[in-house]
Amino acid sequence: MPGFVGAVQIMNIGSSGVFNIGDVFQIIPNASVKTFAGAGSFNTGETLTIQNQQSATNTFDIDGLDQGNYLNF
């Protein structure tokens, strides 16, 4: 069933984001990323106290390719 959309203002769409107006059967945003994070990373909150005396993140990757994002529906 068609719909009517008024004015639309798009300020920003991320690199793996999807914006659609209108009829659509299937939308498949597809992205992959490799993230290295050490101790104390990805913490959320207003008041954090994190104590990491010695921390090292090994980012050495011996293989040339990682698992792909193929056929990932």
C-alpha positions as a Markdown table, in Angstrom:
| # | Residue | x | y | z |
|---|---|---|---|---|
| 1 | Met | 0.0 | 0.0 | 0.0 |
| 2 | Pro | 1.6 | 3.3 | -1.0 |
| 3 | Gly | 2.2 | 6.0 | 1.5 |
| 4 | Phe | 2.7 | 9.7 | 1.2 |
| 5 | Val | 5.8 | 11.2 | 2.9 |
| 6 | Gly | 6.3 | 14.9 | 3.5 |
| 7 | Ala | 9.6 | 16.7 | 3.6 |
| 8 | Val | 12.6 | 14.7 | 4.7 |
| 9 | Gln | 15.9 | 16.1 | 5.8 |
| 10 | Ile | 18.8 | 13.6 | 6.2 |
| 11 | Met | 21.7 | 15.0 | 8.2 |
| 12 | Asn | 23.9 | 11.9 | 8.2 |
| 13 | Ile | 23.9 | 8.2 | 7.3 |
| 14 | Gly | 26.6 | 5.9 | 8.6 |
| 15 | Ser | 28.8 | 3.8 | 6.3 |
| 16 | Ser | 26.7 | 0.7 | 6.8 |
| 17 | Gly | 23.3 | 2.5 | 7.2 |
| 18 | Val | 20.3 | 2.2 | 5.0 |
| 19 | Phe | 17.7 | 4.8 | 4.3 |
| 20 | Asn | 14.5 | 3.9 | 2.4 |
| 21 | Ile | 11.3 | 5.7 | 1.5 |
| 22 | Gly | 8.8 | 3.6 | -0.4 |
| 23 | Asp | 7.9 | 0.0 | -0.9 |
| 24 | Val | 10.7 | -2.5 | -0.4 |
| 25 | Phe | 10.9 | -6.3 | -0.3 |
| 26 | Gln | 14.2 | -6.8 | 1.6 |
| 27 | Ile | 16.9 | -4.5 | 2.9 |
| 28 | Ile | 20.3 | -6.1 | 3.8 |
| 29 | Pro | 22.9 | -3.8 | 5.2 |
| 30 | Asn | 26.2 | -5.6 | 5.1 |
| 31 | Ala | 29.4 | -4.6 | 6.8 |
| 32 | Ser | 32.3 | -6.2 | 8.6 |
| 33 | Val | 34.9 | -4.7 | 10.9 |
| 34 | Lys | 37.9 | -6.0 | 12.9 |
| 35 | Thr | 38.2 | -4.4 | 16.3 |
| 36 | Phe | 41.1 | -4.6 | 18.8 |
| 37 | Ala | 40.4 | -3.5 | 22.3 |
| 38 | Gly | 42.4 | -3.8 | 25.5 |
| 39 | Ala | 41.5 | -4.0 | 29.1 |
| 40 | Gly | 39.1 | -1.3 | 30.2 |
| 41 | Ser | 37.7 | -0.7 | 26.7 |
| 42 | Phe | 34.0 | -0.3 | 25.8 |
| 43 | Asn | 33.0 | 0.8 | 29.3 |
| 44 | Thr | 29.9 | 2.9 | 29.7 |
| 45 | Gly | 28.7 | 4.9 | 32.6 |
| 46 | Glu | 28.8 | 8.3 | 34.2 |
| 47 | Thr | 31.5 | 7.7 | 36.8 |
| 48 | Leu | 34.1 | 5.0 | 36.1 |
| 49 | Thr | 37.1 | 4.0 | 38.0 |
| 50 | Ile | 39.3 | 1.6 | 35.9 |
| 51 | Gln | 42.7 | 0.4 | 37.2 |
| 52 | Asn | 44.8 | -1.5 | 34.7 |
| 53 | Gln | 48.4 | -1.7 | 35.9 |
| 54 | Gln | 49.8 | -3.6 | 32.9 |
| 55 | Ser | 47.7 | -4.1 | 29.8 |
| 56 | Ala | 48.7 | -5.0 | 26.3 |
| 57 | Thr | 46.6 | -5.8 | 23.3 |
| 58 | Asn | 48.1 | -8.1 | 20.8 |
| 59 | Thr | 47.2 | -6.9 | 17.3 |
| 60 | Phe | 49.5 | -9.2 | 15.4 |
| 61 | Asp | 47.4 | -11.1 | 12.9 |
| 62 | Ile | 49.4 | -13.9 | 11.2 |
| 63 | Asp | 46.8 | -14.8 | 8.6 |
| 64 | Gly | 46.3 | -12.8 | 5.4 |
| 65 | Leu | 42.5 | -13.1 | 5.2 |
| 66 | Asp | 39.8 | -13.2 | 7.8 |
| 67 | Gln | 36.3 | -14.8 | 7.5 |
| 68 | Gly | 34.3 | -12.9 | 4.9 |
| 69 | Asn | 30.9 | -11.5 | 5.1 |
| 70 | Tyr | 29.6 | -13.4 | 2.0 |
| 71 | Leu | 26.1 | -14.6 | 1.8 |
| 72 | Asn | 25.3 | -13.2 | 5.2 |
| 73 | Phe | 21.6 | -12.5 | 5.0 |
